Amino acid sequence: MTNMSIFELFIGLTMIVFAFLAIESKKIVNSIIYLSILSMFSVISFIFMRAPDVAITEAVVGSGLVSALFIVTLIMINKKVGDKK
């Protein structure tokens, strides 16, 4: 087993850990953060698979845009719940 494949295995296991943390987290904000971290590790794995265009797309859309969309949605939900009280 080469050093690169050991590092790829580490990245894969770390992605699994962050996926479980995103699912099992009690706070939604923490889940969003864990999903963003998971997406960044997938960017690294795409780079190892020699797919830089997919990695750039995942970094922009998966980690940046989707995380921002989730946070804005969470803020809007909290505003609506606060207005009804």
N, CA, C and O atoms as a Maestro MAE file, in Angstrom:
{
 s_m_m2io_version
 :::
 2.0.0
}

f_m_ct {
 s_m_title
 :::
 protein
 m_atom[340] {
  # First column is atom index #
  i_m_mmod_type
  r_m_x_coord
  r_m_y_coord
  r_m_z_coord
  i_m_residue_number
  s_m_chain_name
  s_m_pdb_residue_name
  s_m_pdb_atom_name
  i_m_atomic_number
  :::
  1 25 0.851 -1.175 0.000 1 A "MET " " N  " 7
  2 3 0.000 0.000 0.000 1 A "MET " " CA " 6
  3 2 0.894 1.233 0.000 1 A "MET " " C  " 6
  4 15 1.772 1.371 0.852 1 A "MET " " O  " 8
  5 25 0.673 2.107 -0.935 2 A "THR " " N  " 7
  6 3 1.521 3.287 -1.040 2 A "THR " " CA " 6
  7 2 1.055 4.363 -0.064 2 A "THR " " C  " 6
  8 15 -0.024 4.285 0.524 2 A "THR " " O  " 8
  9 25 1.909 5.362 0.082 3 A "ASN " " N  " 7
  10 3 1.562 6.461 0.979 3 A "ASN " " CA " 6
  11 2 0.336 7.211 0.492 3 A "ASN " " C  " 6
  12 15 -0.473 7.672 1.297 3 A "ASN " " O  " 8
  13 25 0.191 7.338 -0.834 4 A "MET " " N  " 7
  14 3 -0.960 8.066 -1.372 4 A "MET " " CA " 6
  15 2 -2.246 7.315 -1.093 4 A "MET " " C  " 6
  16 15 -3.250 7.941 -0.754 4 A "MET " " O  " 8
  17 25 -2.252 6.000 -1.223 5 A "SER " " N  " 7
  18 3 -3.490 5.266 -0.983 5 A "SER " " CA " 6
  19 2 -3.841 5.254 0.511 5 A "SER " " C  " 6
  20 15 -5.018 5.204 0.868 5 A "SER " " O  " 8
  21 25 -2.844 5.299 1.368 6 A "ILE " " N  " 7
  22 3 -3.129 5.407 2.803 6 A "ILE " " CA " 6
  23 2 -3.783 6.754 3.099 6 A "ILE " " C  " 6
  24 15 -4.722 6.830 3.891 6 A "ILE " " O  " 8
  25 25 -3.292 7.803 2.471 7 A "PHE " " N  " 7
  26 3 -3.892 9.123 2.662 7 A "PHE " " CA " 6
  27 2 -5.310 9.165 2.096 7 A "PHE " " C  " 6
  28 15 -6.201 9.770 2.690 7 A "PHE " " O  " 8
  29 25 -5.517 8.519 0.941 8 A "GLU " " N  " 7
  30 3 -6.867 8.454 0.374 8 A "GLU " " CA " 6
  31 2 -7.813 7.682 1.288 8 A "GLU " " C  " 6
  32 15 -8.977 8.053 1.441 8 A "GLU " " O  " 8
  33 25 -7.315 6.620 1.887 9 A "LEU " " N  " 7
  34 3 -8.122 5.847 2.840 9 A "LEU " " CA " 6
  35 2 -8.469 6.703 4.055 9 A "LEU " " C  " 6
  36 15 -9.594 6.648 4.552 9 A "LEU " " O  " 8
  37 25 -7.513 7.491 4.532 10 A "PHE " " N  " 7
  38 3 -7.765 8.401 5.651 10 A "PHE " " CA " 6
  39 2 -8.835 9.431 5.287 10 A "PHE " " C  " 6
  40 15 -9.720 9.727 6.089 10 A "PHE " " O  " 8
  41 25 -8.748 9.969 4.082 11 A "ILE " " N  " 7
  42 3 -9.751 10.948 3.631 11 A "ILE " " CA " 6
  43 2 -11.128 10.290 3.570 11 A "ILE " " C  " 6
  44 15 -12.119 10.892 3.983 11 A "ILE " " O  " 8
  45 25 -11.196 9.075 3.064 12 A "GLY " " N  " 7
  46 3 -12.477 8.383 2.980 12 A "GLY " " CA " 6
  47 2 -13.085 8.108 4.344 12 A "GLY " " C  " 6
  48 15 -14.283 8.299 4.551 12 A "GLY " " O  " 8
  49 25 -12.247 7.656 5.275 13 A "LEU " " N  " 7
  50 3 -12.752 7.396 6.627 13 A "LEU " " CA " 6
  51 2 -13.183 8.684 7.325 13 A "LEU " " C  " 6
  52 15 -14.174 8.701 8.055 13 A "LEU " " O  " 8
  53 25 -12.441 9.749 7.098 14 A "THR " " N  " 7
  54 3 -12.810 11.037 7.679 14 A "THR " " CA " 6
  55 2 -14.141 11.527 7.115 14 A "THR " " C  " 6
  56 15 -14.946 12.116 7.836 14 A "THR " " O  " 8
  57 25 -14.366 11.286 5.839 15 A "MET " " N  " 7
  58 3 -15.647 11.664 5.232 15 A "MET " " CA " 6
  59 2 -16.799 10.895 5.869 15 A "MET " " C  " 6
  60 15 -17.872 11.451 6.099 15 A "MET " " O  " 8
  61 25 -16.572 9.612 6.154 16 A "ILE " " N  " 7
  62 3 -17.619 8.808 6.795 16 A "ILE " " CA " 6
  63 2 -17.915 9.343 8.192 16 A "ILE " " C  " 6
  64 15 -19.074 9.418 8.599 16 A "ILE " " O  " 8
  65 25 -16.866 9.716 8.926 17 A "VAL " " N  " 7
  66 3 -17.062 10.251 10.274 17 A "VAL " " CA " 6
  67 2 -17.872 11.538 10.235 17 A "VAL " " C  " 6
  68 15 -18.796 11.715 11.030 17 A "VAL " " O  " 8
  69 25 -17.529 12.446 9.307 18 A "PHE " " N  " 7
  70 3 -18.271 13.705 9.225 18 A "PHE " " CA " 6
  71 2 -19.695 13.492 8.727 18 A "PHE " " C  " 6
  72 15 -20.593 14.251 9.094 18 A "PHE " " O  " 8
  73 25 -19.917 12.478 7.901 19 A "ALA " " N  " 7
  74 3 -21.290 12.176 7.478 19 A "ALA " " CA " 6
  75 2 -22.127 11.727 8.671 19 A "ALA " " C  " 6
  76 15 -23.267 12.165 8.827 19 A "ALA " " O  " 8
  77 25 -21.568 10.853 9.518 20 A "PHE " " N  " 7
  78 3 -22.299 10.425 10.719 20 A "PHE " " CA " 6
  79 2 -22.515 11.593 11.680 20 A "PHE " " C  " 6
  80 15 -23.578 11.705 12.291 20 A "PHE " " O  " 8
  81 25 -21.514 12.460 11.816 21 A "LEU " " N  " 7
  82 3 -21.684 13.630 12.685 21 A "LEU " " CA " 6
  83 2 -22.785 14.551 12.161 21 A "LEU " " C  " 6
  84 15 -23.551 15.108 12.947 21 A "LEU " " O  " 8
  85 25 -22.868 14.714 10.849 22 A "ALA " " N  " 7
  86 3 -23.918 15.552 10.271 22 A "ALA " " CA " 6
  87 2 -25.293 14.954 10.507 22 A "ALA " " C  " 6
  88 15 -26.258 15.686 10.725 22 A "ALA " " O  " 8
  89 25 -25.390 13.651 10.468 23 A "ILE " " N  " 7
  90 3 -26.689 12.994 10.679 23 A "ILE " " CA " 6
  91 2 -27.070 13.017 12.150 23 A "ILE " " C  " 6
  92 15 -28.225 13.285 12.482 23 A "ILE " " O  " 8
  93 25 -26.134 12.746 13.024 24 A "GLU " " N  " 7
  94 3 -26.437 12.563 14.440 24 A "GLU " " CA " 6
  95 2 -26.382 13.842 15.265 24 A "GLU " " C  " 6
  96 15 -26.698 13.809 16.454 24 A "GLU " " O  " 8
  97 25 -25.994 14.960 14.677 25 A "SER " " N  " 7
  98 3 -25.889 16.202 15.434 25 A "SER " " CA " 6
  99 2 -27.271 16.691 15.860 25 A "SER " " C  " 6
  100 15 -28.237 16.592 15.103 25 A "SER " " O  " 8
  101 25 -27.351 17.211 17.065 26 A "LYS " " N  " 7
  102 3 -28.628 17.699 17.590 26 A "LYS " " CA " 6
  103 2 -28.965 19.101 17.089 26 A "LYS " " C  " 6
  104 15 -30.139 19.450 16.962 26 A "LYS " " O  " 8
  105 25 -27.942 19.901 16.806 27 A "LYS " " N  " 7
  106 3 -28.166 21.263 16.311 27 A "LYS " " CA " 6
  107 2 -28.024 21.293 14.792 27 A "LYS " " C  " 6
  108 15 -27.114 20.690 14.224 27 A "LYS " " O  " 8
  109 25 -28.940 22.005 14.153 28 A "ILE " " N  " 7
  110 3 -28.937 22.060 12.691 28 A "ILE " " CA " 6
  111 2 -27.719 22.824 12.174 28 A "ILE " " C  " 6
  112 15 -27.167 22.478 11.129 28 A "ILE " " O  " 8
  113 25 -27.301 23.851 12.896 29 A "VAL " " N  " 7
  114 3 -26.129 24.628 12.474 29 A "VAL " " CA " 6
  115 2 -24.886 23.735 12.450 29 A "VAL " " C  " 6
  116 15 -24.070 23.821 11.532 29 A "VAL " " O  " 8
  117 25 -24.750 22.887 13.455 30 A "ASN " " N  " 7
  118 3 -23.609 21.969 13.469 30 A "ASN " " CA " 6
  119 2 -23.681 20.990 12.297 30 A "ASN " " C  " 6
  120 15 -22.657 20.655 11.701 30 A "ASN " " O  " 8
  121 25 -24.875 20.537 11.971 31 A "SER " " N  " 7
  122 3 -25.021 19.633 10.826 31 A "SER " " CA " 6
  123 2 -24.604 20.311 9.528 31 A "SER " " C  " 6
  124 15 -23.975 19.687 8.673 31 A "SER " " O  " 8
  125 25 -24.950 21.576 9.379 32 A "ILE " " N  " 7
  126 3 -24.559 22.318 8.175 32 A "ILE " " CA " 6
  127 2 -23.039 22.447 8.110 32 A "ILE " " C  " 6
  128 15 -22.444 22.291 7.043 32 A "ILE " " O  " 8
  129 25 -22.419 22.729 9.239 33 A "ILE " " N  " 7
  130 3 -20.959 22.844 9.276 33 A "ILE " " CA " 6
  131 2 -20.305 21.512 8.934 33 A "ILE " " C  " 6
  132 15 -19.340 21.471 8.170 33 A "ILE " " O  " 8
  133 25 -20.823 20.431 9.492 34 A "TYR " " N  " 7
  134 3 -20.257 19.105 9.189 34 A "TYR " " CA " 6
  135 2 -20.442 18.750 7.715 34 A "TYR " " C  " 6
  136 15 -19.555 18.146 7.114 34 A "TYR " " O  " 8
  137 25 -21.577 19.114 7.128 35 A "LEU " " N  " 7
  138 3 -21.781 18.862 5.701 35 A "LEU " " CA " 6
  139 2 -20.804 19.665 4.846 35 A "LEU " " C  " 6
  140 15 -20.316 19.176 3.828 35 A "LEU " " O  " 8
  141 25 -20.525 20.887 5.262 36 A "SER " " N  " 7
  142 3 -19.561 21.698 4.526 36 A "SER " " CA " 6
  143 2 -18.161 21.092 4.603 36 A "SER " " C  " 6
  144 15 -17.432 21.062 3.612 36 A "SER " " O  " 8
  145 25 -17.798 20.614 5.786 37 A "ILE " " N  " 7
  146 3 -16.490 19.965 5.937 37 A "ILE " " CA " 6
  147 2 -16.428 18.688 5.098 37 A "ILE " " C  " 6
  148 15 -15.415 18.402 4.461 37 A "ILE " " O  " 8
  149 25 -17.519 17.928 5.105 38 A "LEU " " N  " 7
  150 3 -17.590 16.719 4.286 38 A "LEU " " CA " 6
  151 2 -17.404 17.046 2.809 38 A "LEU " " C  " 6
  152 15 -16.727 16.320 2.081 38 A "LEU " " O  " 8
  153 25 -18.005 18.132 2.382 39 A "SER " " N  " 7
  154 3 -17.876 18.540 0.988 39 A "SER " " CA " 6
  155 2 -16.436 18.928 0.665 39 A "SER " " C  " 6
  156 15 -15.943 18.631 -0.423 39 A "SER " " O  " 8
  157 25 -15.768 19.582 1.594 40 A "MET " " N  " 7
  158 3 -14.373 19.951 1.346 40 A "MET " " CA " 6
  159 2 -13.468 18.714 1.262 40 A "MET " " C  " 6
  160 15 -12.521 18.690 0.476 40 A "MET " " O  " 8
  161 25 -13.759 17.694 2.069 41 A "PHE " " N  " 7
  162 3 -12.981 16.462 1.947 41 A "PHE " " CA " 6
  163 2 -13.266 15.751 0.624 41 A "PHE " " C  " 6
  164 15 -12.387 15.096 0.065 41 A "PHE " " O  " 8
  165 25 -14.495 15.883 0.127 42 A "SER " " N  " 7
  166 3 -14.783 15.292 -1.176 42 A "SER " " CA " 6
  167 2 -14.036 16.037 -2.286 42 A "SER " " C  " 6
  168 15 -13.672 15.445 -3.302 42 A "SER " " O  " 8
  169 25 -13.812 17.339 -2.084 43 A "VAL " " N  " 7
  170 3 -12.993 18.092 -3.042 43 A "VAL " " CA " 6
  171 2 -11.582 17.503 -3.093 43 A "VAL " " C  " 6
  172 15 -11.006 17.331 -4.168 43 A "VAL " " O  " 8
  173 25 -11.040 17.199 -1.917 44 A "ILE " " N  " 7
  174 3 -9.693 16.605 -1.869 44 A "ILE " " CA " 6
  175 2 -9.680 15.250 -2.560 44 A "ILE " " C  " 6
  176 15 -8.742 14.927 -3.289 44 A "ILE " " O  " 8
  177 25 -10.728 14.455 -2.329 45 A "SER " " N  " 7
  178 3 -10.767 13.139 -2.966 45 A "SER " " CA " 6
  179 2 -10.917 13.256 -4.485 45 A "SER " " C  " 6
  180 15 -10.366 12.438 -5.222 45 A "SER " " O  " 8
  181 25 -11.655 14.264 -4.961 46 A "PHE " " N  " 7
  182 3 -11.753 14.470 -6.409 46 A "PHE " " CA " 6
  183 2 -10.407 14.872 -6.988 46 A "PHE " " C  " 6
  184 15 -10.080 14.493 -8.113 46 A "PHE " " O  " 8
  185 25 -9.631 15.626 -6.244 47 A "ILE " " N  " 7
  186 3 -8.301 15.998 -6.724 47 A "ILE " " CA " 6
  187 2 -7.420 14.762 -6.845 47 A "ILE " " C  " 6
  188 15 -6.658 14.633 -7.803 47 A "ILE " " O  " 8
  189 25 -7.522 13.841 -5.868 48 A "PHE " " N  " 7
  190 3 -6.748 12.599 -5.949 48 A "PHE " " CA " 6
  191 2 -7.191 11.724 -7.114 48 A "PHE " " C  " 6
  192 15 -6.388 10.977 -7.674 48 A "PHE " " O  " 8
  193 25 -8.473 11.817 -7.483 49 A "MET " " N  " 7
  194 3 -8.974 11.051 -8.617 49 A "MET " " CA " 6
  195 2 -8.690 11.740 -9.943 49 A "MET " " C  " 6
  196 15 -9.154 11.299 -10.994 49 A "MET " " O  " 8
  197 25 -7.922 12.831 -9.886 50 A "ARG " " N  " 7
  198 3 -7.525 13.601 -11.074 50 A "ARG " " CA " 6
  199 2 -8.740 14.126 -11.848 50 A "ARG " " C  " 6
  200 15 -8.828 14.017 -13.071 50 A "ARG " " O  " 8
  201 25 -9.660 14.694 -11.087 51 A "ALA " " N  " 7
  202 3 -10.825 15.351 -11.692 51 A "ALA " " CA " 6
  203 2 -10.911 16.771 -11.145 51 A "ALA " " C  " 6
  204 15 -11.780 17.075 -10.328 51 A "ALA " " O  " 8
  205 25 -10.004 17.644 -11.600 52 A "PRO " " N  " 7
  206 3 -9.963 18.990 -11.004 52 A "PRO " " CA " 6
  207 2 -11.198 19.829 -11.317 52 A "PRO " " C  " 6
  208 15 -11.596 20.667 -10.508 52 A "PRO " " O  " 8
  209 25 -11.809 19.612 -12.481 53 A "ASP " " N  " 7
  210 3 -13.013 20.388 -12.802 53 A "ASP " " CA " 6
  211 2 -14.180 20.017 -11.887 53 A "ASP " " C  " 6
  212 15 -14.959 20.881 -11.483 53 A "ASP " " O  " 8
  213 25 -14.296 18.743 -11.567 54 A "VAL " " N  " 7
  214 3 -15.340 18.306 -10.637 54 A "VAL " " CA " 6
  215 2 -15.038 18.829 -9.229 54 A "VAL " " C  " 6
  216 15 -15.950 19.192 -8.485 54 A "VAL " " O  " 8
  217 25 -13.757 18.862 -8.874 55 A "ALA " " N  " 7
  218 3 -13.369 19.368 -7.557 55 A "ALA " " CA " 6
  219 2 -13.706 20.844 -7.411 55 A "ALA " " C  " 6
  220 15 -14.197 21.274 -6.367 55 A "ALA " " O  " 8
  221 25 -13.444 21.616 -8.456 56 A "ILE " " N  " 7
  222 3 -13.768 23.045 -8.401 56 A "ILE " " CA " 6
  223 2 -15.276 23.253 -8.296 56 A "ILE " " C  " 6
  224 15 -15.742 24.103 -7.538 56 A "ILE " " O  " 8
  225 25 -16.025 22.478 -9.055 57 A "THR " " N  " 7
  226 3 -17.486 22.588 -8.997 57 A "THR " " CA " 6
  227 2 -18.008 22.202 -7.625 57 A "THR " " C  " 6
  228 15 -18.894 22.867 -7.089 57 A "THR " " O  " 8
  229 25 -17.469 21.137 -7.054 58 A "GLU " " N  " 7
  230 3 -17.895 20.706 -5.721 58 A "GLU " " CA " 6
  231 2 -17.538 21.757 -4.675 58 A "GLU " " C  " 6
  232 15 -18.309 21.998 -3.747 58 A "GLU " " O  " 8
  233 25 -16.367 22.386 -4.823 59 A "ALA " " N  " 7
  234 3 -15.971 23.418 -3.856 59 A "ALA " " CA " 6
  235 2 -16.910 24.610 -3.915 59 A "ALA " " C  " 6
  236 15 -17.303 25.148 -2.880 59 A "ALA " " O  " 8
  237 25 -17.270 25.023 -5.125 60 A "VAL " " N  " 7
  238 3 -18.123 26.203 -5.274 60 A "VAL " " CA " 6
  239 2 -19.565 25.884 -4.902 60 A "VAL " " C  " 6
  240 15 -20.179 26.595 -4.106 60 A "VAL " " O  " 8
  241 25 -20.097 24.826 -5.473 61 A "VAL " " N  " 7
  242 3 -21.516 24.518 -5.275 61 A "VAL " " CA " 6
  243 2 -21.739 23.767 -3.964 61 A "VAL " " C  " 6
  244 15 -22.546 24.189 -3.136 61 A "VAL " " O  " 8
  245 25 -21.035 22.667 -3.775 62 A "GLY " " N  " 7
  246 3 -21.294 21.819 -2.617 62 A "GLY " " CA " 6
  247 2 -20.910 22.447 -1.299 62 A "GLY " " C  " 6
  248 15 -21.671 22.389 -0.333 62 A "GLY " " O  " 8
  249 25 -19.762 23.034 -1.253 63 A "SER " " N  " 7
  250 3 -19.305 23.585 0.012 63 A "SER " " CA " 6
  251 2 -19.755 25.023 0.221 63 A "SER " " C  " 6
  252 15 -20.135 25.400 1.330 63 A "SER " " O  " 8
  253 25 -19.716 25.818 -0.823 64 A "GLY " " N  " 7
  254 3 -20.042 27.226 -0.654 64 A "GLY " " CA " 6
  255 2 -21.503 27.553 -0.801 64 A "GLY " " C  " 6
  256 15 -22.133 28.039 0.138 64 A "GLY " " O  " 8
  257 25 -22.047 27.295 -1.966 65 A "LEU " " N  " 7
  258 3 -23.412 27.728 -2.284 65 A "LEU " " CA " 6
  259 2 -24.459 26.982 -1.459 65 A "LEU " " C  " 6
  260 15 -25.379 27.599 -0.922 65 A "LEU " " O  " 8
  261 25 -24.328 25.681 -1.358 66 A "VAL " " N  " 7
  262 3 -25.322 24.895 -0.611 66 A "VAL " " CA " 6
  263 2 -25.275 25.236 0.876 66 A "VAL " " C  " 6
  264 15 -26.317 25.341 1.523 66 A "VAL " " O  " 8
  265 25 -24.082 25.407 1.414 67 A "SER " " N  " 7
  266 3 -23.981 25.774 2.833 67 A "SER " " CA " 6
  267 2 -24.598 27.144 3.086 67 A "SER " " C  " 6
  268 15 -25.306 27.336 4.074 67 A "SER " " O  " 8
  269 25 -24.333 28.087 2.202 68 A "ALA " " N  " 7
  270 3 -24.931 29.418 2.349 68 A "ALA " " CA " 6
  271 2 -26.451 29.350 2.233 68 A "ALA " " C  " 6
  272 15 -27.164 30.020 2.979 68 A "ALA " " O  " 8
  273 25 -26.943 28.543 1.300 69 A "LEU " " N  " 7
  274 3 -28.388 28.388 1.133 69 A "LEU " " CA " 6
  275 2 -29.023 27.786 2.385 69 A "LEU " " C  " 6
  276 15 -30.088 28.228 2.815 69 A "LEU " " O  " 8
  277 25 -28.373 26.783 2.969 70 A "PHE " " N  " 7
  278 3 -28.897 26.168 4.196 70 A "PHE " " CA " 6
  279 2 -28.924 27.175 5.348 70 A "PHE " " C  " 6
  280 15 -29.892 27.224 6.106 70 A "PHE " " O  " 8
  281 25 -27.875 27.970 5.479 71 A "ILE " " N  " 7
  282 3 -27.813 28.934 6.582 71 A "ILE " " CA " 6
  283 2 -28.859 30.025 6.402 71 A "ILE " " C  " 6
  284 15 -29.518 30.412 7.367 71 A "ILE " " O  " 8
  285 25 -29.020 30.528 5.177 72 A "VAL " " N  " 7
  286 3 -30.048 31.554 4.921 72 A "VAL " " CA " 6
  287 2 -31.438 30.986 5.188 72 A "VAL " " C  " 6
  288 15 -32.283 31.663 5.774 72 A "VAL " " O  " 8
  289 25 -31.677 29.763 4.767 73 A "THR " " N  " 7
  290 3 -32.973 29.130 5.024 73 A "THR " " CA " 6
  291 2 -33.214 28.968 6.514 73 A "THR " " C  " 6
  292 15 -34.322 29.210 6.992 73 A "THR " " O  " 8
  293 25 -32.209 28.571 7.238 74 A "LEU " " N  " 7
  294 3 -32.347 28.412 8.691 74 A "LEU " " CA " 6
  295 2 -32.642 29.754 9.359 74 A "LEU " " C  " 6
  296 15 -33.461 29.821 10.276 74 A "LEU " " O  " 8
  297 25 -31.982 30.818 8.909 75 A "ILE " " N  " 7
  298 3 -32.249 32.157 9.469 75 A "ILE " " CA " 6
  299 2 -33.675 32.588 9.164 75 A "ILE " " C  " 6
  300 15 -34.351 33.146 10.028 75 A "ILE " " O  " 8
  301 25 -34.142 32.336 7.943 76 A "MET " " N  " 7
  302 3 -35.513 32.729 7.581 76 A "MET " " CA " 6
  303 2 -36.547 31.929 8.370 76 A "MET " " C  " 6
  304 15 -37.582 32.472 8.755 76 A "MET " " O  " 8
  305 25 -36.285 30.670 8.610 77 A "ILE " " N  " 7
  306 3 -37.208 29.853 9.415 77 A "ILE " " CA " 6
  307 2 -37.263 30.389 10.839 77 A "ILE " " C  " 6
  308 15 -38.341 30.496 11.424 77 A "ILE " " O  " 8
  309 25 -36.112 30.724 11.394 78 A "ASN " " N  " 7
  310 3 -36.087 31.261 12.758 78 A "ASN " " CA " 6
  311 2 -36.803 32.607 12.847 78 A "ASN " " C  " 6
  312 15 -37.433 32.906 13.861 78 A "ASN " " O  " 8
  313 25 -36.711 33.432 11.780 79 A "LYS " " N  " 7
  314 3 -37.427 34.712 11.767 79 A "LYS " " CA " 6
  315 2 -38.931 34.492 11.773 79 A "LYS " " C  " 6
  316 15 -39.654 35.168 12.505 79 A "LYS " " O  " 8
  317 25 -39.411 33.546 10.958 80 A "LYS " " N  " 7
  318 3 -40.849 33.283 10.883 80 A "LYS " " CA " 6
  319 2 -41.365 32.725 12.198 80 A "LYS " " C  " 6
  320 15 -42.462 33.078 12.629 80 A "LYS " " O  " 8
  321 25 -40.601 31.871 12.833 81 A "VAL " " N  " 7
  322 3 -41.010 31.309 14.124 81 A "VAL " " CA " 6
  323 2 -41.025 32.415 15.167 81 A "VAL " " C  " 6
  324 15 -41.901 32.429 16.032 81 A "VAL " " O  " 8
  325 25 -40.068 33.348 15.104 82 A "GLY " " N  " 7
  326 3 -40.020 34.457 16.043 82 A "GLY " " CA " 6
  327 2 -41.161 35.444 15.846 82 A "GLY " " C  " 6
  328 15 -41.632 36.045 16.812 82 A "GLY " " O  " 8
  329 25 -41.620 35.622 14.580 83 A "ASP " " N  " 7
  330 3 -42.739 36.528 14.312 83 A "ASP " " CA " 6
  331 2 -44.055 36.000 14.855 83 A "ASP " " C  " 6
  332 15 -44.906 36.782 15.278 83 A "ASP " " O  " 8
  333 25 -44.234 34.694 14.850 84 A "LYS " " N  " 7
  334 3 -45.500 34.102 15.286 84 A "LYS " " CA " 6
  335 2 -45.660 34.097 16.799 84 A "LYS " " C  " 6
  336 15 -46.773 33.949 17.304 84 A "LYS " " O  " 8
  337 25 -44.555 34.256 17.530 85 A "LYS " " N  " 7
  338 3 -44.652 34.230 19.001 85 A "LYS " " CA " 6
  339 2 -45.257 35.492 19.541 85 A "LYS " " C  " 6
  340 15 -45.410 35.632 20.755 85 A "LYS " " O  " 8
  :::
 }
 m_bond[339] {
  # First column is bond index #
  i_m_from
  i_m_to
  i_m_order
  :::
  1 1 2 1
  2 2 3 1
  3 3 4 2
  4 3 5 1
  5 5 6 1
  6 6 7 1
  7 7 8 2
  8 7 9 1
  9 9 10 1
  10 10 11 1
  11 11 12 2
  12 11 13 1
  13 13 14 1
  14 14 15 1
  15 15 16 2
  16 15 17 1
  17 17 18 1
  18 18 19 1
  19 19 20 2
  20 19 21 1
  21 21 22 1
  22 22 23 1
  23 23 24 2
  24 23 25 1
  25 25 26 1
  26 26 27 1
  27 27 28 2
  28 27 29 1
  29 29 30 1
  30 30 31 1
  31 31 32 2
  32 31 33 1
  33 33 34 1
  34 34 35 1
  35 35 36 2
  36 35 37 1
  37 37 38 1
  38 38 39 1
  39 39 40 2
  40 39 41 1
  41 41 42 1
  42 42 43 1
  43 43 44 2
  44 43 45 1
  45 45 46 1
  46 46 47 1
  47 47 48 2
  48 47 49 1
  49 49 50 1
  50 50 51 1
  51 51 52 2
  52 51 53 1
  53 53 54 1
  54 54 55 1
  55 55 56 2
  56 55 57 1
  57 57 58 1
  58 58 59 1
  59 59 60 2
  60 59 61 1
  61 61 62 1
  62 62 63 1
  63 63 64 2
  64 63 65 1
  65 65 66 1
  66 66 67 1
  67 67 68 2
  68 67 69 1
  69 69 70 1
  70 70 71 1
  71 71 72 2
  72 71 73 1
  73 73 74 1
  74 74 75 1
  75 75 76 2
  76 75 77 1
  77 77 78 1
  78 78 79 1
  79 79 80 2
  80 79 81 1
  81 81 82 1
  82 82 83 1
  83 83 84 2
  84 83 85 1
  85 85 86 1
  86 86 87 1
  87 87 88 2
  88 87 89 1
  89 89 90 1
  90 90 91 1
  91 91 92 2
  92 91 93 1
  93 93 94 1
  94 94 95 1
  95 95 96 2
  96 95 97 1
  97 97 98 1
  98 98 99 1
  99 99 100 2
  100 99 101 1
  101 101 102 1
  102 102 103 1
  103 103 104 2
  104 103 105 1
  105 105 106 1
  106 106 107 1
  107 107 108 2
  108 107 109 1
  109 109 110 1
  110 110 111 1
  111 111 112 2
  112 111 113 1
  113 113 114 1
  114 114 115 1
  115 115 116 2
  116 115 117 1
  117 117 118 1
  118 118 119 1
  119 119 120 2
  120 119 121 1
  121 121 122 1
  122 122 123 1
  123 123 124 2
  124 123 125 1
  125 125 126 1
  126 126 127 1
  127 127 128 2
  128 127 129 1
  129 129 130 1
  130 130 131 1
  131 131 132 2
  132 131 133 1
  133 133 134 1
  134 134 135 1
  135 135 136 2
  136 135 137 1
  137 137 138 1
  138 138 139 1
  139 139 140 2
  140 139 141 1
  141 141 142 1
  142 142 143 1
  143 143 144 2
  144 143 145 1
  145 145 146 1
  146 146 147 1
  147 147 148 2
  148 147 149 1
  149 149 150 1
  150 150 151 1
  151 151 152 2
  152 151 153 1
  153 153 154 1
  154 154 155 1
  155 155 156 2
  156 155 157 1
  157 157 158 1
  158 158 159 1
  159 159 160 2
  160 159 161 1
  161 161 162 1
  162 162 163 1
  163 163 164 2
  164 163 165 1
  165 165 166 1
  166 166 167 1
  167 167 168 2
  168 167 169 1
  169 169 170 1
  170 170 171 1
  171 171 172 2
  172 171 173 1
  173 173 174 1
  174 174 175 1
  175 175 176 2
  176 175 177 1
  177 177 178 1
  178 178 179 1
  179 179 180 2
  180 179 181 1
  181 181 182 1
  182 182 183 1
  183 183 184 2
  184 183 185 1
  185 185 186 1
  186 186 187 1
  187 187 188 2
  188 187 189 1
  189 189 190 1
  190 190 191 1
  191 191 192 2
  192 191 193 1
  193 193 194 1
  194 194 195 1
  195 195 196 2
  196 195 197 1
  197 197 198 1
  198 198 199 1
  199 199 200 2
  200 199 201 1
  201 201 202 1
  202 202 203 1
  203 203 204 2
  204 203 205 1
  205 205 206 1
  206 206 207 1
  207 207 208 2
  208 207 209 1
  209 209 210 1
  210 210 211 1
  211 211 212 2
  212 211 213 1
  213 213 214 1
  214 214 215 1
  215 215 216 2
  216 215 217 1
  217 217 218 1
  218 218 219 1
  219 219 220 2
  220 219 221 1
  221 221 222 1
  222 222 223 1
  223 223 224 2
  224 223 225 1
  225 225 226 1
  226 226 227 1
  227 227 228 2
  228 227 229 1
  229 229 230 1
  230 230 231 1
  231 231 232 2
  232 231 233 1
  233 233 234 1
  234 234 235 1
  235 235 236 2
  236 235 237 1
  237 237 238 1
  238 238 239 1
  239 239 240 2
  240 239 241 1
  241 241 242 1
  242 242 243 1
  243 243 244 2
  244 243 245 1
  245 245 246 1
  246 246 247 1
  247 247 248 2
  248 247 249 1
  249 249 250 1
  250 250 251 1
  251 251 252 2
  252 251 253 1
  253 253 254 1
  254 254 255 1
  255 255 256 2
  256 255 257 1
  257 257 258 1
  258 258 259 1
  259 259 260 2
  260 259 261 1
  261 261 262 1
  262 262 263 1
  263 263 264 2
  264 263 265 1
  265 265 266 1
  266 266 267 1
  267 267 268 2
  268 267 269 1
  269 269 270 1
  270 270 271 1
  271 271 272 2
  272 271 273 1
  273 273 274 1
  274 274 275 1
  275 275 276 2
  276 275 277 1
  277 277 278 1
  278 278 279 1
  279 279 280 2
  280 279 281 1
  281 281 282 1
  282 282 283 1
  283 283 284 2
  284 283 285 1
  285 285 286 1
  286 286 287 1
  287 287 288 2
  288 287 289 1
  289 289 290 1
  290 290 291 1
  291 291 292 2
  292 291 293 1
  293 293 294 1
  294 294 295 1
  295 295 296 2
  296 295 297 1
  297 297 298 1
  298 298 299 1
  299 299 300 2
  300 299 301 1
  301 301 302 1
  302 302 303 1
  303 303 304 2
  304 303 305 1
  305 305 306 1
  306 306 307 1
  307 307 308 2
  308 307 309 1
  309 309 310 1
  310 310 311 1
  311 311 312 2
  312 311 313 1
  313 313 314 1
  314 314 315 1
  315 315 316 2
  316 315 317 1
  317 317 318 1
  318 318 319 1
  319 319 320 2
  320 319 321 1
  321 321 322 1
  322 322 323 1
  323 323 324 2
  324 323 325 1
  325 325 326 1
  326 326 327 1
  327 327 328 2
  328 327 329 1
  329 329 330 1
  330 330 331 1
  331 331 332 2
  332 331 333 1
  333 333 334 1
  334 334 335 1
  335 335 336 2
  336 335 337 1
  337 337 338 1
  338 338 339 1
  339 339 340 2
  :::
 }
}
